[in-house]
Amino acid sequence: MQEMNKDYLNKIICGDALTILKSLPDDIVDVGVTSPPYNKGENKKGWLVANVKYSGASDKLPEDLYQKNQTAVLNEIFRITKSGGSFFYNHKIRWERGKLLHPMDWLRKTKWVIRQEIIWDRMIAANIRGWRFWQVEERIYWLYKPKDHHLIGEELKPKHALLTSIWRFPPEKDNPHPAPFPLELPVRCIYSVMDEKKDGLVIDPYCGSGTTLVAAKILGHNFIGIDISEEYCKFAEERLKNYKNEEKFVQEEIAKHIVVKTFKDRKQKGEFTGKYGKQNHNKQEIQSFLKLF
C-alpha cells in the first residue's frame, strides 16, 4: 500500500468528487459507503423534485453524462481501494418518461464485482400519485474488489450475515441534508466487513452531513470525506466534533449483530441443522432452531 498523505487522513475535502478522487493514491481504502445525488432532474414536477434540493450542487445532468460520471467515480474508488476491499453504493430505481433507469445500467460498466444487491426498506415513500405502486425502497450495492482473482471474497461471520439482504430503517431526521441515510446504514456496512478490526480507512465521496464519517470514527477507523458543498462540509465537521452524542445509536446497531449458535456449532454437536436426515429431532428442537432466524 502506498503511504497515505496525512493531508487527507481524517479530513473532509470540499470539492468535486471525481477531481479529488483522482488525486488520491492507489490501494489505501478498506471500505466505503456513499449515496450520490440521484439526478432526479430539477426541471421536473413532483414532491421529490421540489423538496430534495442539494446545497452547492445541481441534480439535473443529461442522464448519459450522469451515468458516465458515476462510472468514472466508481472506477476511481476501485483504484484507491485495497484488493479484497468493499464499497457500498446506495442508489434507487428511477423513471424517465416511462423508461426505467436502473443503477445496474452503469454498475455493470465499472471494474467492480457486484457482490450483492441489498434492499433498503425506508418505510416511507416520496410518491403521492399512483402511476406505480409507491416506492418505499432503495438499493445498496455491495461492490467488491477481488483479491488474488478470487471473485467471491471472504465469508461474513454469521452474526452479520443473519441480518439478511433486506434492511429496514427510516431515513435520518433533523438533518440539514435533504436525503440523509440513517447512521445505522453505514455502521452495518462497515462493521459487517471489518468486524472487530480497527484503524481501517473508510471513504465517502459524497459525504453530505457526515453520517458515514461519524460511523467510521465511532467504530475506530480513519476516514476521508468529500463533498462539493461548503455548507455540508462545515456541518459534518461540527458533527464529528460531537460524535460521542451518537455513540448510543452505533451500539444499538452493533447489538443486532448476534447469533446464539452457528450452523457449525450445531453440526459439531450433532444438533439440528435444518435437514431431515437420519437423525430423529423432536418438535421442540426444531422450533428452537427456527427461532435463531
NORRAGI-V423593 format. One record per residue. N is the residue number from 1. RES is the residue in three letters. PHI is phi in radians with two decimals (* if undefined). OMEGA is omega in whole degrees, 0 to 359 (none if undefined). D_FIRST is the distance of its C-alpha to the first C-alpha in Angstrom with 1 decimal. Layout:
# NORRAGI-V423593
N|RES|PHI|OMEGA|D_FIRST, N|RES|PHI|OMEGA|D_FIRST
This chain:
# NORRAGI-V423593
1|MET|*|178|0.0, 2|GLN|-1.25|179|3.8, 3|GLU|-1.09|182|6.5, 4|MET|-1.37|177|8.4, 5|ASN|-1.23|184|11.9, 6|LYS|-1.13|177|14.4, 7|ASP|-1.15|182|16.8, 8|TYR|-1.83|187|15.4, 9|LEU|-1.22|180|14.7, 10|ASN|1.00|179|17.7, 11|LYS|-2.22|170|19.6, 12|ILE|-1.88|183|21.7, 13|ILE|-1.82|181|21.6, 14|CYS|-1.59|180|25.0, 15|GLY|2.88|180|25.0, 16|ASP|-1.21|186|24.7, 17|ALA|-1.00|184|21.9, 18|LEU|-1.11|180|21.2, 19|THR|-1.09|181|21.3, 20|ILE|-1.15|181|19.0, 21|LEU|-1.02|181|16.4, 22|LYS|-1.13|181|16.5, 23|SER|-1.53|183|15.6, 24|LEU|-1.56|181|12.2, 25|PRO|-1.31|180|8.9, 26|ASP|-1.21|164|7.3, 27|ASP|0.95|180|5.5, 28|ILE|-2.05|189|6.1, 29|VAL|-1.67|176|9.5, 30|ASP|-1.57|183|11.1, 31|VAL|-2.72|176|14.6, 32|GLY|-2.38|177|16.8, 33|VAL|-2.47|177|20.6, 34|THR|-2.72|171|22.9, 35|SER|-2.45|183|26.4, 36|PRO|-1.35|168|27.1, 37|PRO|-0.98|189|30.6, 38|TYR|-1.58|183|32.5, 39|ASN|0.99|183|34.5, 40|LYS|-1.28|177|37.7, 41|GLY|1.52|184|39.8, 42|GLU|-1.31|177|41.4, 43|ASN|-1.62|182|44.4, 44|LYS|-1.76|179|45.4, 45|LYS|-1.66|174|47.7, 46|GLY|2.07|182|47.1, 47|TRP|-1.07|184|46.0, 48|LEU|-1.05|181|42.3, 49|VAL|-1.13|184|42.4, 50|ALA|-1.24|189|44.7, 51|ASN|-1.84|181|42.9, 52|VAL|-1.83|180|39.1, 53|LYS|-2.18|185|38.3, 54|TYR|-1.64|176|35.1, 55|SER|-1.37|174|35.1, 56|GLY|1.39|183|33.9, 57|ALA|-2.54|174|33.2, 58|SER|-1.61|182|35.4, 59|ASP|-2.27|184|35.3, 60|LYS|-2.50|176|37.5, 61|LEU|-1.26|168|35.6, 62|PRO|-0.96|189|37.2, 63|GLU|-0.99|181|35.7, 64|ASP|-1.14|178|34.3, 65|LEU|-1.24|178|32.4, 66|TYR|-1.05|182|31.1, 67|GLN|-1.13|178|29.8, 68|LYS|-1.11|178|28.3, 69|ASN|-1.12|180|26.5, 70|GLN|-1.11|177|25.2, 71|THR|-1.07|180|23.9, 72|ALA|-1.14|178|22.1, 73|VAL|-1.06|182|20.6, 74|LEU|-1.13|178|19.5, 75|ASN|-1.22|175|17.9, 76|GLU|-1.19|177|15.9, 77|ILE|-1.14|176|14.8, 78|PHE|-1.02|182|14.0, 79|ARG|-1.08|185|11.7, 80|ILE|-1.50|179|9.7, 81|THR|-1.57|178|9.8, 82|LYS|-1.15|172|7.8, 83|SER|-1.05|185|10.0, 84|GLY|1.56|181|12.8, 85|GLY|-1.47|185|12.7, 86|SER|-2.26|174|16.0, 87|PHE|-2.42|181|17.8, 88|PHE|-1.86|190|21.4, 89|TYR|-2.04|182|23.6, 90|ASN|-1.58|178|27.1, 91|HIS|-2.64|180|29.8, 92|LYS|-2.48|173|33.4, 93|ILE|-1.38|179|35.9, 94|ARG|-2.21|177|38.1, 95|TRP|-2.28|176|41.2, 96|GLU|-2.20|182|42.4, 97|ARG|0.90|177|46.1, 98|GLY|1.52|180|46.2, 99|LYS|-1.60|181|43.1, 100|LEU|-1.32|176|40.3, 101|LEU|-1.95|187|36.9, 102|HIS|-1.93|178|34.3, 103|PRO|-0.95|178|30.5, 104|MET|-1.06|181|30.1, 105|ASP|-1.01|179|31.6, 106|TRP|-1.92|178|28.3, 107|LEU|-1.08|180|25.8, 108|ARG|-1.24|179|26.7, 109|LYS|-1.61|180|25.9, 110|THR|-1.56|180|22.2, 111|LYS|-1.48|185|19.4, 112|TRP|-1.29|164|19.2, 113|VAL|-1.52|178|21.0, 114|ILE|-1.46|188|23.6, 115|ARG|-1.37|180|23.6, 116|GLN|-2.85|171|26.5, 117|GLU|-1.85|181|28.9, 118|ILE|-1.84|177|29.9, 119|ILE|-1.63|173|33.1, 120|TRP|-1.74|176|33.3, 121|ASP|-1.46|183|37.0, 122|ARG|-1.39|177|37.5, 123|MET|1.22|174|41.2, 124|ILE|-2.38|182|42.3, 125|ALA|-2.23|174|42.9, 126|ALA|-1.49|181|43.1, 127|ASN|-1.14|168|45.9, 128|ILE|-2.26|177|49.5, 129|ARG|-2.09|185|51.0, 130|GLY|-1.88|178|51.5, 131|TRP|-1.12|176|50.3, 132|ARG|-2.52|171|48.0, 133|PHE|-1.04|185|47.5, 134|TRP|-0.99|184|45.8, 135|GLN|-1.55|181|42.0, 136|VAL|-1.81|185|40.6, 137|GLU|-1.95|166|37.3, 138|GLU|-2.18|182|33.9, 139|ARG|-2.02|172|31.1, 140|ILE|-2.15|182|27.5, 141|TYR|-1.73|177|25.4, 142|TRP|-1.49|182|22.7, 143|LEU|-1.79|188|20.2, 144|TYR|-2.28|175|17.7, 145|LYS|-1.74|187|14.7, 146|PRO|-1.02|176|15.7, 147|LYS|-2.02|181|13.8, 148|ASP|0.97|178|15.4, 149|HIS|1.08|179|18.0, 150|HIS|-1.63|188|19.3, 151|LEU|-1.36|185|20.8, 152|ILE|-1.44|181|22.2, 153|GLY|1.49|181|19.3, 154|GLU|-1.27|180|19.9, 155|GLU|-1.38|174|23.4, 156|LEU|-1.21|171|24.0, 157|LYS|-1.17|181|26.1, 158|PRO|-0.94|183|29.7, 159|LYS|-1.13|176|30.0, 160|HIS|-1.60|185|27.7, 161|ALA|-1.11|182|28.9, 162|LEU|-1.24|176|32.5, 163|LEU|-1.30|174|32.2, 164|THR|1.26|183|32.8, 165|SER|-1.67|174|31.8, 166|ILE|-2.08|182|34.3, 167|TRP|-1.88|185|33.3, 168|ARG|-2.09|170|36.3, 169|PHE|-2.82|183|36.1, 170|PRO|-1.36|175|37.5, 171|PRO|-1.06|180|35.6, 172|GLU|-1.20|178|35.2, 173|LYS|-1.85|177|38.4, 174|ASP|0.94|183|39.2, 175|ASN|-2.29|182|36.2, 176|PRO|-1.19|178|36.5, 177|HIS|-1.31|186|34.2, 178|PRO|-1.32|184|36.4, 179|ALA|-2.49|183|34.2, 180|PRO|-1.48|170|32.1, 181|PHE|-1.49|184|30.9, 182|PRO|-1.30|181|31.6, 183|LEU|-1.01|181|29.2, 184|GLU|-1.01|185|29.6, 185|LEU|-1.14|178|27.8, 186|PRO|-1.15|177|24.3, 187|VAL|-1.06|180|24.9, 188|ARG|-1.10|180|25.7, 189|CYS|-1.08|185|22.8, 190|ILE|-1.18|184|20.2, 191|TYR|-1.15|182|22.1, 192|SER|-1.16|182|22.8, 193|VAL|-1.61|180|19.3, 194|MET|-1.69|181|17.8, 195|ASP|0.94|184|21.2, 196|GLU|-1.56|179|21.4, 197|LYS|-1.12|178|17.7, 198|LYS|-2.18|174|17.0, 199|ASP|1.11|171|14.5, 200|GLY|-1.37|177|12.6, 201|LEU|-2.11|182|12.0, 202|VAL|-1.95|179|14.9, 203|ILE|-2.18|170|16.0, 204|ASP|-2.39|184|19.5, 205|PRO|-1.35|173|20.2, 206|TYR|-2.29|195|23.9, 207|CYS|-1.32|174|24.0, 208|GLY|0.92|183|27.8, 209|SER|-1.41|172|29.2, 210|GLY|1.60|184|26.0, 211|THR|-1.04|179|26.6, 212|THR|-1.08|183|23.0, 213|LEU|-1.20|176|21.9, 214|VAL|-1.12|178|24.7, 215|ALA|-1.04|180|23.8, 216|ALA|-1.08|183|20.2, 217|LYS|-1.07|182|21.6, 218|ILE|-1.16|179|24.3, 219|LEU|-1.41|175|22.1, 220|GLY|1.56|181|20.0, 221|HIS|-2.03|171|16.9, 222|ASN|-1.43|183|15.4, 223|PHE|-2.63|168|16.1, 224|ILE|-2.30|176|16.3, 225|GLY|-2.03|177|19.8, 226|ILE|-2.32|173|21.3, 227|ASP|-2.74|183|25.0, 228|ILE|-1.42|183|27.5, 229|SER|-1.63|176|30.3, 230|GLU|-1.11|180|30.8, 231|GLU|-1.08|181|33.1, 232|TYR|-1.20|179|30.6, 233|CYS|-1.07|180|27.9, 234|LYS|-1.15|179|30.5, 235|PHE|-1.12|181|31.6, 236|ALA|-1.10|179|28.1, 237|GLU|-1.11|177|27.6, 238|GLU|-1.15|179|30.9, 239|ARG|-1.11|179|30.2, 240|LEU|-1.15|178|27.0, 241|LYS|-1.12|182|29.2, 242|ASN|-1.91|186|31.5, 243|TYR|-1.05|181|29.1, 244|LYS|-1.08|178|31.1, 245|ASN|-1.14|184|33.9, 246|GLU|-1.93|182|32.0, 247|GLU|-1.06|182|30.8, 248|LYS|-1.11|179|33.8, 249|PHE|-1.23|176|32.9, 250|VAL|-1.16|180|29.5, 251|GLN|-1.13|178|31.3, 252|GLU|-1.12|177|33.8, 253|GLU|-1.21|180|31.2, 254|ILE|-1.03|181|29.5, 255|ALA|-1.11|178|33.0, 256|LYS|-1.37|182|33.3, 257|HIS|-1.54|184|30.6, 258|ILE|-2.61|173|32.9, 259|VAL|-2.44|184|34.6, 260|VAL|-1.21|182|37.6, 261|LYS|-2.65|183|37.3, 262|THR|-1.36|176|34.9, 263|PHE|-1.01|181|36.2, 264|LYS|-1.11|179|35.0, 265|ASP|-1.06|182|37.0, 266|ARG|-1.17|181|40.1, 267|LYS|-1.15|181|39.9, 268|GLN|-1.12|181|39.6, 269|LYS|-1.65|178|42.7, 270|GLY|1.24|180|44.6, 271|GLU|-1.56|184|44.8, 272|PHE|-1.11|181|45.1, 273|THR|-2.11|177|42.0, 274|GLY|1.71|180|43.5, 275|LYS|-1.97|176|45.3, 276|TYR|-1.69|183|49.1, 277|GLY|-1.94|183|49.5, 278|LYS|-1.27|182|51.6, 279|GLN|-1.23|180|50.9, 280|ASN|-1.81|184|53.4, 281|HIS|-1.88|180|51.9, 282|ASN|-1.46|184|54.0, 283|LYS|-1.08|181|53.8, 284|GLN|-1.12|181|52.6, 285|GLU|-1.19|179|49.6, 286|ILE|-1.12|179|48.7, 287|GLN|-1.12|178|49.0, 288|SER|-1.12|178|46.8, 289|PHE|-1.13|183|44.1, 290|LEU|-1.14|180|44.3, 291|LYS|-1.15|179|44.0, 292|LEU|-1.14|183|40.4, 293|PHE|-1.89|none|39.6
